[in-house]
Amino acid sequence: MSQDPRNTEHGPRDEGLESGPSEHERLPPAEEDLAAAFVRETEVIEESIEDGKKVRRRGIYLLPNLFTTSALFAGFFSVVAGINGDFTAAAVAIFIAMVLDGLDGRVARMTNTQSAFGAEYDSLSDMVSFGVAPALVAFTWILQDIGKTGWVVAFLYVACAALRLARFNVQVGSVDKKWFIGLPSPSAAAFVAASVWTFHSFDADAVGFKLLMLLVVAAAGVLMVSNIRYYSFKEIDLKGPVPFVVLLAIVLGFVVISVEPSVMLLLLFGTYVASGPAQAIMRKMKQPPATG
C-alpha cells in the first residue's frame, strides 16, 4: 500500500534527518553599504617609521594633494589647448602647473603632511605637466612640420623627463639640497613653453624657427638627464626677515614681467637653463691643469 505523499511532506524533519538550509540561512548575510565597501576596498594604507616604530596609516592628506591635482589638471589642459591650436593658453597652463607644483611640496612640509603617496602622485603629475605637455605643445605647433625628426625630438624630451623624475626620486636625501643634478623638469618645461609662447606669433613657417625649436626641445631634454648642477634656491629662508630692498626688487620684477610676459619669462628661464653649463665651464677652467 503506497504512502500518501501528503503525509511525507514534512516527514524528514520530523524524523530528525538532515534538512536543507532554513529560510534565515538561505538569505545572504547583511551586505555593507556600497559606498562604504568602495571606500574600504580603495583605501590607501601606508607604512612609515615614526620614532623608531613602524606605523600603518590609512587615508591620504587632502590639502597637498589638491594642489597636485590642480597642477595635473593644468598640464592636461595645456595638452588640450595645444591640440586645439591655442598655444598661448597652452603655455600659460604649463606655468600655472609649475606654480602649483611648487606649492604642493611647500604646503606638505609646512603642515607636516608629507607622505609616500603624495610623492608618487606628484611625480606622475610632473610627468604629465612637465614631460608630456611641453613636448606635445611644441610638436603640434611646429615640430610636426619637420617630419620624423620632429616627433623623435619630442619623444626624446618626454623620455628624458621620465628618466629625470625617476633619478630624482631615488636620489632624494643622498644629494646636496643646494643643487639639482640636471635641469629640473619644471624649468625645462617653462623654457619650452616660453619659447612657444614667444615665437608662435611670428612666421612659424620659417625654417629658422623650426630649427630653433628643435634645438630648444632637444637641449632641454638632454640637460634634464645631464650631471650639470643647477642652483635649487632651497637655501633661501622665506620665513626670516629680509631687507626692504628685496621686496622692492620683487615688485619691480613683477612689473617688468607684466610688460611682456612671454619675452621676459623666456629670458628668465633661458638664463637659468644656461647658468648650469656656464658654471660648469667656469669650474672646469678654474681647475688646475693635471701634471703628468
C-alpha positions as CSV (number, residue, x, y, z in Angstrom):
1,M,0.0,0.0,0.0
2,S,1.5,3.3,-1.1
3,Q,2.0,6.0,1.4
4,D,0.1,9.3,1.0
5,P,2.6,11.9,-0.3
6,R,0.9,14.5,1.8
7,N,2.0,12.6,4.9
8,T,5.7,12.6,3.9
9,E,5.9,16.3,3.1
10,H,7.4,17.1,6.5
11,G,8.5,13.7,7.3
12,P,12.3,14.1,7.1
13,R,12.3,17.0,9.5
14,D,10.0,15.2,12.0
15,E,12.3,12.1,11.8
16,G,15.4,14.2,12.7
17,L,17.1,13.8,9.3
18,E,19.4,16.5,7.9
19,S,17.3,19.2,6.2
20,G,18.2,22.0,3.8
21,P,19.1,25.4,5.0
22,S,16.3,27.3,6.8
23,E,14.8,30.4,5.4
24,H,17.1,32.5,7.5
25,E,20.1,30.6,6.5
26,R,19.3,30.9,2.8
27,L,19.3,34.7,3.0
28,P,22.6,36.3,2.1
29,P,24.5,38.0,5.1
30,A,23.8,41.6,5.6
31,E,25.7,43.4,2.9
32,E,27.6,46.6,3.8
33,D,26.7,49.8,2.2
34,L,28.0,50.1,-1.4
35,A,29.7,53.4,-0.7
36,A,31.4,52.0,2.5
37,A,32.6,49.0,0.6
38,F,34.1,51.1,-2.1
39,V,35.9,53.3,0.4
40,R,37.2,50.2,2.2
41,E,38.4,48.5,-1.0
42,T,40.1,51.6,-2.4
43,E,41.7,52.8,0.8
44,V,45.4,53.7,0.8
45,I,47.4,52.2,3.5
46,E,51.0,53.4,4.1
47,E,53.7,52.1,6.4
48,S,56.2,54.6,7.8
49,I,58.8,54.8,10.6
50,E,57.9,57.3,13.3
51,D,60.0,57.5,16.4
52,G,61.7,54.2,15.5
53,K,58.4,52.3,15.2
54,K,56.6,51.1,12.2
55,V,53.3,52.9,11.8
56,R,50.4,52.0,9.4
57,R,48.4,55.0,8.3
58,R,45.1,54.8,6.4
59,G,44.0,57.5,4.0
60,I,45.8,60.4,2.3
61,Y,46.3,64.0,3.2
62,L,43.9,66.2,1.3
63,L,45.5,69.7,1.2
64,P,48.8,69.0,-0.6
65,N,47.1,66.5,-3.0
66,L,44.6,69.2,-4.0
67,F,47.5,71.3,-5.3
68,T,49.0,68.3,-7.1
69,T,45.6,67.5,-8.7
70,S,45.3,71.2,-9.8
71,A,48.8,71.0,-11.3
72,L,47.8,67.8,-13.1
73,F,44.7,69.5,-14.5
74,A,46.7,72.4,-15.7
75,G,49.1,70.1,-17.5
76,F,46.2,68.2,-19.2
77,F,44.6,71.5,-20.1
78,S,47.8,72.5,-21.8
79,V,47.8,69.4,-23.9
80,V,44.1,70.0,-25.0
81,A,44.8,73.7,-25.7
82,G,47.8,72.8,-27.8
83,I,45.8,70.3,-29.8
84,N,43.2,72.9,-30.4
85,G,45.8,75.4,-31.6
86,D,45.6,77.8,-28.6
87,F,49.3,77.9,-27.9
88,T,49.2,80.9,-25.7
89,A,46.7,79.2,-23.3
90,A,48.8,76.0,-23.5
91,A,52.0,77.8,-22.5
92,V,50.3,79.7,-19.7
93,A,48.8,76.5,-18.3
94,I,52.3,75.0,-18.0
95,F,53.4,78.0,-16.0
96,I,50.3,77.6,-13.8
97,A,51.2,74.0,-13.3
98,M,54.7,75.0,-12.3
99,V,53.4,77.4,-9.6
100,L,51.0,74.8,-8.2
101,D,53.8,72.1,-8.3
102,G,56.0,74.4,-6.2
103,L,53.2,75.0,-3.7
104,D,52.2,71.3,-3.0
105,G,55.5,70.4,-1.6
106,R,55.8,73.6,0.5
107,V,52.3,73.1,1.9
108,A,53.1,69.5,2.7
109,R,56.2,70.5,4.6
110,M,54.5,73.4,6.4
111,T,51.6,71.3,7.5
112,N,53.7,68.2,8.2
113,T,51.6,66.2,5.7
114,Q,54.3,64.5,3.7
115,S,53.6,61.0,2.5
116,A,54.9,58.4,0.1
117,F,51.6,58.6,-1.8
118,G,51.9,62.3,-2.2
119,A,55.5,61.9,-3.5
120,E,54.5,59.3,-6.1
121,Y,51.4,61.3,-7.1
122,D,53.5,64.4,-7.5
123,S,55.9,62.6,-9.8
124,L,53.1,61.3,-12.0
125,S,51.6,64.8,-12.2
126,D,55.0,66.2,-13.1
127,M,55.3,63.7,-15.9
128,V,52.1,64.9,-17.5
129,S,52.6,68.7,-16.8
130,F,56.4,68.9,-17.5
131,G,57.1,65.9,-19.6
132,V,54.2,65.2,-22.0
133,A,52.6,68.6,-22.2
134,P,55.6,70.7,-23.3
135,A,56.6,68.1,-25.9
136,L,53.1,67.8,-27.4
137,V,52.6,71.6,-27.4
138,A,55.9,72.1,-29.2
139,F,55.2,69.3,-31.6
140,T,51.7,70.4,-32.5
141,W,52.9,74.0,-33.1
142,I,56.0,73.5,-35.3
143,L,57.9,70.2,-34.8
144,Q,55.3,68.2,-36.7
145,D,56.3,70.2,-39.8
146,I,59.8,68.7,-39.7
147,G,58.6,65.2,-40.1
148,K,60.2,62.2,-38.4
149,T,62.9,64.4,-36.8
150,G,60.3,66.5,-35.1
151,W,58.5,63.6,-33.3
152,V,61.7,61.9,-32.5
153,V,63.0,65.0,-30.7
154,A,59.6,65.4,-28.9
155,F,59.9,61.8,-27.7
156,L,63.4,62.4,-26.6
157,Y,62.2,65.2,-24.4
158,V,59.4,63.0,-22.9
159,A,61.9,60.2,-22.3
160,C,64.4,62.5,-20.7
161,A,61.7,63.9,-18.4
162,A,60.7,60.5,-17.3
163,L,64.4,59.5,-16.6
164,R,65.0,62.8,-14.8
165,L,62.0,62.2,-12.5
166,A,62.9,58.6,-11.8
167,R,66.5,59.6,-11.0
168,F,65.4,62.4,-8.7
169,N,63.1,60.0,-6.8
170,V,65.8,57.6,-6.0
171,Q,68.4,60.3,-5.1
172,V,66.2,62.1,-2.6
173,G,68.2,62.5,0.6
174,S,71.5,61.5,-1.0
175,V,72.5,64.7,-2.7
176,D,73.3,68.2,-1.7
177,K,70.0,70.1,-1.4
178,K,71.7,73.3,-2.6
179,W,71.9,71.9,-6.1
180,F,69.8,70.0,-8.6
181,I,71.6,67.3,-10.6
182,G,70.4,68.1,-14.1
183,L,67.9,70.7,-15.2
184,P,64.7,70.4,-13.1
185,S,61.8,69.3,-15.2
186,P,59.6,72.3,-14.3
187,S,62.3,74.7,-15.5
188,A,62.8,72.7,-18.7
189,A,59.0,72.8,-19.4
190,A,59.0,76.5,-18.7
191,F,61.8,77.1,-21.1
192,V,60.0,75.2,-23.9
193,A,56.6,76.8,-23.0
194,A,58.0,80.3,-23.0
195,S,59.7,79.6,-26.4
196,V,56.4,78.5,-27.9
197,W,54.5,81.4,-26.3
198,T,57.0,84.0,-27.6
199,F,57.7,82.6,-31.1
200,H,54.3,81.3,-32.2
201,S,53.2,84.9,-33.1
202,F,55.9,85.1,-35.7
203,D,56.2,83.4,-39.0
204,A,56.1,79.8,-37.9
205,D,56.8,78.5,-41.4
206,A,60.3,79.9,-41.4
207,V,63.0,77.3,-41.3
208,G,64.9,79.2,-38.7
209,F,62.0,78.8,-36.1
210,K,61.8,75.1,-36.8
211,L,65.5,74.6,-36.2
212,L,65.4,76.8,-33.2
213,M,62.6,74.9,-31.5
214,L,64.2,71.6,-32.5
215,L,67.3,72.8,-30.6
216,V,65.4,74.2,-27.6
217,V,63.4,70.9,-27.1
218,A,66.4,68.7,-27.6
219,A,68.7,70.8,-25.4
220,A,66.1,71.0,-22.6
221,G,65.7,67.2,-22.7
222,V,69.4,66.4,-22.7
223,L,70.1,68.9,-19.9
224,M,67.5,67.2,-17.7
225,V,69.5,63.9,-17.7
226,S,72.9,65.5,-17.6
227,N,75.1,65.7,-14.5
228,I,75.3,69.5,-14.7
229,R,74.4,71.2,-11.4
230,Y,71.7,73.8,-11.1
231,Y,71.1,76.0,-8.1
232,S,68.0,74.8,-6.2
233,F,67.2,78.0,-4.3
234,K,66.2,75.8,-1.3
235,E,68.6,77.7,1.0
236,I,66.6,80.8,0.7
237,D,64.8,81.4,4.1
238,L,61.3,82.6,3.3
239,K,60.4,82.8,7.0
240,G,63.2,85.1,8.2
241,P,63.4,88.9,7.8
242,V,64.9,90.4,4.7
243,P,65.9,93.9,3.7
244,F,63.2,96.1,2.3
245,V,65.1,96.4,-1.0
246,V,64.4,92.7,-1.6
247,L,60.7,93.2,-1.6
248,L,61.1,96.2,-3.8
249,A,63.1,94.2,-6.3
250,I,60.4,91.5,-6.3
251,V,57.8,94.2,-7.1
252,L,59.9,95.6,-9.9
253,G,60.3,92.1,-11.2
254,F,56.6,91.6,-11.4
255,V,56.2,94.9,-13.2
256,V,58.9,94.1,-15.8
257,I,57.3,90.6,-16.4
258,S,53.9,92.1,-16.8
259,V,55.1,94.4,-19.6
260,E,55.8,91.5,-22.0
261,P,55.2,88.2,-20.0
262,S,56.3,85.8,-22.8
263,V,59.5,87.5,-23.6
264,M,60.5,88.2,-20.0
265,L,59.8,84.6,-18.9
266,L,61.8,83.3,-21.9
267,L,64.7,85.5,-20.8
268,L,64.4,84.5,-17.2
269,F,64.2,80.7,-17.8
270,G,66.7,80.9,-20.7
271,T,69.2,82.4,-18.3
272,Y,68.6,79.7,-15.7
273,V,69.0,77.0,-18.3
274,A,72.2,78.5,-19.5
275,S,73.5,79.0,-16.0
276,G,74.2,75.3,-15.4
277,P,76.6,74.8,-18.4
278,A,78.1,78.3,-17.8
279,Q,79.0,77.4,-14.2
280,A,80.3,74.0,-15.2
281,I,82.6,75.6,-17.8
282,M,83.8,78.1,-15.2
283,R,84.6,75.4,-12.7
284,K,86.4,73.5,-15.3
285,M,88.5,76.5,-16.2
286,K,89.4,77.1,-12.6
287,Q,90.7,73.6,-12.0
288,P,94.5,73.4,-12.0
289,P,95.9,71.6,-15.0
290,A,96.8,68.0,-14.4
291,T,100.5,67.4,-14.1
292,G,102.0,64.4,-15.9
